[in-house]
Amino acid sequence: MKKFATIFSIFLVLSFSMNIVTTVAQPKSFSQGIYGVTDSKFLVGTSYNIQNTAPNDKVLLMVIDGNQQIQELIRLEPNSPKYYLKPLDYDFLIVIIGKGQVAFS
């Protein structure tokens, strides 16, 4: 009986340790336009890294709050490095001006 309990315990521990799955969020890419935070399925209260992935085109990104005040204004050069964006709120709008592609990750 002890042998069965030991083997069963080892099997149980091994079976729980094999089910670990790591997840990686896919970056969202947006072009020129006006995007609402909730409509575009951004997570509220989450900070994002943004990057212009276009090889030749510049992008201007604005984050506007519910009081129509600009919270952030960032000019992204072609193939820019990643920039930190403050956490977003429900009533924020994201305005992208330019021909580039902005990746949110």
N, C-alpha and C positions, 0 to 999 in steps of 0.2 A: 504494500500500500504506500509506503514512503517513497519507493522508487517511482510509482505512478505520479504522486504529488510533485516530486522534484522535476520529472520530465514535463509534466503539464505546466508547471510554473515557468520553466525555461522556454517552452513553446509560446506561452502567453506573453512573456516579456519580449521575445523576438518578433512576434506578430505585431505588437504595438509600435515597436521601433522602426518597422519597415514602412509605415504609412505616413511618414513625414514628407510633405510636399512644399517646396518653396515657390512663392509666386513673385512675379515681376510685373509691374504695371507697364502696359504698352503706352508709349508717348502718343498724345493727341496732337494732330497737326492741323493748323488753321491758316487760311489765306485771308485776303483783304475782306473786311466786313465788321459788323457790330454783333457781338455775342453777349447774351445774358448768362450769368453764372449758372442759374438753375436750368435754363433751356439747353445749355451746352453740356450739361452733366458734369460740371466741375464739382469737386467736393468742397463744401463750405467749411471754412476754418483751416483749410490745408494750404500750405505754401507750396508753390511750384517753382521749378527751374524752367526758364524759357531760353530758346535758342533759335536763331534764324538759320534754317538749313539750306536756303537757296544759295547757289554758288556765285550769283552775279547781282542780286537785287537787295536793296536796303529795305528795312521795315521800321515803321514807327508804331509803337504799342502804347496805348493809353488805358489806364484803369480808372473808371469814373464811379463814384459812389452814388447813393440814392439822393443826395443833396446837390447833385450835378457839380461836384468838385472833383478835380483831378487828384487822384491819390498817388498815381505813378505815371511817369512819362519816360519811356526808354526808347532810344534809337539803336536798332540792331543792324550792324554791318553784315555783309555777306559772310556766310560760314562763321558766325560769331561764336564766342565762347558762351557757356551757360551763365545766365544771370538769375539771381534769386528774386522771386516775386513774393511780396507780403501775402499773408493769408487773406483769402477772398471772403466776402460776405454775400448774403442772399440778394441784395439789391444792387450789386456792382455790375457794371457793364465793361466789357473789354472791347476796345476799338483798335483794329489793325488797319494801318494805311500803308500801302506799298504792294509790290508784286511778289515779295518773298513768301516763304512758308515759315510759320512760327510753330515750333514743337514745344508742347507743354509736357513735362515729365516730373 
